[in-house]
Amino acid sequence: MLAFRKIRRTGEEDVRLTVRALVLGGLTGTPDSVERHLEELEAIGVRRPGRAPVFFRLTANLATRADSIQVVGPRTSGEVEPVLVALPDGIWLGVGSDHTDRGAETIDIPLSKQLCPKPIGEGLWPLEEVADHWDRLVVRSFIEESGRRVVYQEDRLAEMLHPDILLAKLAEAVAPLPQNGLFMCGTPPALGGIRPSPSFEVELVDPVLDRRLSHAYRVEMLENPPL
């Protein structure tokens, strides 16, 4: 069961939910954004999918509110993503990270997504409060390099399909997002290429209503002796 905070313009309320479904969207941006993301994936050996957008159904227990995750091997990295959460009173918007095993991604993309937890931030906004200025929202992520905090991704959501379109495409391709379901909407390209980091931070900024959602987590790499 995950704990979230529903943040309306009129007040806040805590909510707990058992996640019933976790779905990832990929290649959900504009043609230019999708092409840039495909090029950076090809640079690390990932084959282009045959269509866009793409959707991956994962086990719901991967969604976590943790501030530390464990991964196997050195080739993993995070991706900042808007997260849609279906609650009884409507669709809510948060931010999270689709942490991915990049080594496995060269073999099988759904497998690479399944191998890592998906940290999600605590705060949620009602989608209806941002739907009319979705294009002005900004997603951003930070990594740690040589002891410095470095911007890793940054883009306006004008470069991503609107949630109404994404949810319609998800319903057509897979199934409608069920109550207590989480949908990670996709990610912008990385600045300087995909690379690992011992820590990862994500944020979603609303410049119109002057607010932000954020989450940060550490990455513990588990080492195994050679077989």
Sequence and secondary structure as in RCSB ss.txt:
>XXXX:A:sequence
MLAFRKIRRTGEEDVRLTVRALVLGGLTGTPDSVERHLEELEAIGVRRPGRAPVFFRLTANLATRADSIQVVGPR
TSGEVEPVLVALPDGIWLGVGSDHTDRGAETIDIPLSKQLCPKPIGEGLWPLEEVADHWDRLVVRSFIEESGRRV
VYQEDRLAEMLHPDILLAKLAEAVAPLPQNGLFMCGTPPALGGIRPSPSFEVELVDPVLDRRLSHAYRVEMLENP
PL
>XXXX:A:secstr
 EEEEEEETTEEEEEEE   EEEEEES B HHHHHHHHHHHHHTT    SSSSEEEEE GGGEE  SEEEEESS 
EE  EEEEEEEETTEEEEEEEE  EEHHHHTT HHHHHHTS EEB SEEEEGGGTGGGGGG EEEEEEEETTEEE
EEEEEEGGGB  HHHHHHHHHHHT    TTEEEE      TT     SEEEEEEEETTTTEEEEEEEEEEEE   
  
